[in-house]
Amino acid sequence: MGLLQQDLADLGEQIFQVVVKVRLGTMAIAISSGFVAGDNSALSQRTGAQAAALEQTASSMEQLTATCAQTNELQRS
C-alpha cells in the first residue's frame, strides 16, 4: 500500500507542476497580447495621422494645380 501512496503523491506533484507551467504560459500570453494590442493601437494612430497628412497634401496639390491653370489662362488672355 505504501508504494501506491507514493505513486499517487508523485502523480499529484506532476499534475501540480503541469498546472503551474500552464498558468505561467497563460500569463506570458496575456502580457504579450497586451503589448501587441498597445502596438496595434499606436500603429493605427500613426496610420491615421499619415492618412490625414496625405489627404492634406493631395488637397494642396489640387489647389496648386488650379492656381497654375488659372495663371496660365490669365497669361494667355
C-alpha positions in Angstrom: 0.0 0.0 0.0 2.9 2.3 0.7 4.1 2.1 -2.9 0.7 3.1 -4.3 0.5 6.1 -1.9 4.0 7.2 -3.1 3.0 6.8 -6.8 -0.2 8.8 -6.1 1.8 11.5 -4.4 4.2 11.7 -7.3 1.4 11.9 -9.8 -0.2 14.7 -7.7 3.1 16.6 -7.8 3.5 16.1 -11.6 -0.1 17.4 -12.1 0.7 20.4 -9.9 3.8 21.1 -11.9 1.8 20.9 -15.2 -0.8 23.3 -13.8 1.9 25.8 -12.7 3.5 25.7 -16.2 0.1 26.2 -17.8 -0.6 29.2 -15.6 2.8 30.7 -16.3 2.3 30.2 -20.0 -1.1 31.8 -19.8 0.2 34.8 -18.0 3.0 35.2 -20.6 0.5 35.1 -23.4 -1.7 37.6 -21.7 1.2 40.0 -21.2 2.3 39.6 -24.8 -1.2 40.1 -26.0 -1.3 43.4 -24.1 1.9 44.6 -25.8 0.6 43.6 -29.2 -2.7 45.5 -28.6 -0.8 48.5 -27.5 1.5 48.4 -30.6 -1.6 47.9 -32.8 -3.2 51.0 -31.3 -0.1 53.1 -31.8 0.2 51.9 -35.4 -3.4 52.7 -36.0 -2.9 56.2 -34.7 0.2 56.8 -36.8 -1.6 55.4 -39.9 -4.5 57.7 -39.3 -2.2 60.7 -38.9 -0.3 59.8 -42.1 -3.6 59.4 -44.0 -4.7 62.8 -42.8 -1.4 64.4 -43.9 -1.6 62.7 -47.3 -5.1 64.0 -47.7 -4.0 67.5 -46.9 -1.1 67.1 -49.3 -3.4 66.0 -52.1 -5.7 68.9 -51.4 -2.8 71.4 -51.5 -1.7 69.9 -54.8 -5.2 70.3 -56.3 -5.2 73.9 -55.2 -1.7 74.4 -56.7 -2.8 72.8 -59.9 -5.9 75.0 -60.1 -3.8 78.1 -59.4 -1.3 77.1 -62.1 -4.1 76.5 -64.5 -5.7 79.9 -63.7 -2.3 81.7 -64.0 -1.8 80.0 -67.4 -5.3 81.1 -68.5 -4.6 84.7 -67.4 -1.3 84.8 -69.3 -2.9 83.6 -72.5 -5.6 86.3 -72.2 
